[in-house]
Amino acid sequence: MTVIILIAAPEGLRGHLTRWMVEVNAGVFVGNPSRRVRDRLWETLATRIGDGQAVLVEPATNEQGWAVRTAGRDRWQPTDYDGLILSARRRG
């Protein structure tokens, strides 16, 4: 399962995502796209997110079973801590 969260996204991105995923709440999309489609969706989101924020949670072959990607401003940065993915935020 893949989850994408959009915050303050430009017009059109939400509609673009609904071609492959279901919007279960405002800005929260859930689906099971192939890796190829997921990678293409992320390229589009990361390129067009502008001043908004995007977070993608996807299946992965690590200890937790998932990975996260982020794009946009004021974002949390996924950080590997002894094999665990944690979220860190830059100070200042």
C-alpha positions as CSV (number, residue, x, y, z in Angstrom):
1,M,0.0,0.0,0.0
2,T,1.1,3.5,-0.8
3,V,0.1,6.7,1.1
4,I,0.6,10.2,-0.2
5,I,-0.1,13.3,1.8
6,L,-0.3,16.7,0.2
7,I,-0.4,20.0,2.1
8,A,-1.0,23.3,0.4
9,A,-0.5,21.6,-3.0
10,P,-1.1,23.6,-6.2
11,E,-4.3,23.1,-8.1
12,G,-4.4,20.1,-10.3
13,L,-2.1,17.8,-8.3
14,R,-4.9,16.3,-6.3
15,G,-6.9,15.6,-9.4
16,H,-3.8,14.1,-11.0
17,L,-3.4,11.7,-8.1
18,T,-7.0,10.5,-8.2
19,R,-6.3,8.8,-11.5
20,W,-4.3,6.1,-9.5
21,M,-5.3,6.5,-5.9
22,V,-8.3,7.2,-3.7
23,E,-8.5,10.4,-1.6
24,V,-9.7,9.1,1.8
25,N,-9.5,12.5,3.4
26,A,-8.5,16.0,2.3
27,G,-5.0,15.7,0.9
28,V,-4.5,12.0,1.9
29,F,-4.3,9.5,-0.9
30,V,-4.2,5.7,-0.6
31,G,-3.6,3.2,-3.3
32,N,-1.5,0.3,-4.6
33,P,0.2,1.6,-7.7
34,S,3.1,-0.3,-9.3
35,R,6.6,0.9,-8.5
36,R,6.9,2.4,-12.0
37,V,3.7,4.4,-11.6
38,R,4.6,5.4,-8.0
39,D,8.0,6.7,-9.2
40,R,6.4,8.7,-12.0
41,L,3.8,10.1,-9.6
42,W,6.6,11.1,-7.3
43,E,8.6,12.8,-10.0
44,T,5.5,14.9,-10.9
45,L,4.8,15.8,-7.2
46,A,8.3,16.7,-6.4
47,T,8.6,18.9,-9.5
48,R,5.2,20.7,-9.1
49,I,4.7,20.9,-5.3
50,G,6.1,24.5,-5.2
51,D,5.5,26.0,-1.7
52,G,3.4,23.1,-0.5
53,Q,4.5,19.8,1.0
54,A,4.3,16.2,-0.1
55,V,5.0,13.0,1.8
56,L,5.0,9.5,0.2
57,V,5.0,6.3,2.3
58,E,5.7,3.2,0.3
59,P,6.5,-0.5,0.9
60,A,10.3,-1.3,1.2
61,T,12.5,-4.3,2.0
62,N,13.9,-2.9,5.2
63,E,13.3,-3.7,8.9
64,Q,10.2,-1.5,9.1
65,G,8.7,-2.6,5.8
66,W,8.2,0.9,4.6
67,A,10.1,4.0,3.4
68,V,9.2,7.6,3.1
69,R,10.0,10.4,0.6
70,T,9.4,14.1,1.2
71,A,9.3,17.2,-1.0
72,G,8.5,20.8,-0.7
73,R,9.3,23.5,1.9
74,D,9.6,23.2,5.7
75,R,9.8,19.4,5.4
76,W,10.7,16.6,7.7
77,Q,13.7,14.8,6.5
78,P,13.7,10.9,6.7
79,T,16.9,9.9,8.5
80,D,18.4,6.4,8.9
81,Y,19.2,5.7,12.5
82,D,20.8,2.3,12.9
83,G,18.5,0.8,10.3
84,L,15.3,2.6,11.5
85,I,13.9,5.5,9.5
86,L,13.1,8.4,11.8
87,S,12.0,11.9,10.8
88,A,14.2,14.9,11.6
89,R,13.5,18.5,11.2
90,R,16.1,21.2,10.6
91,R,16.5,23.8,13.3
92,G,16.2,27.4,12.5
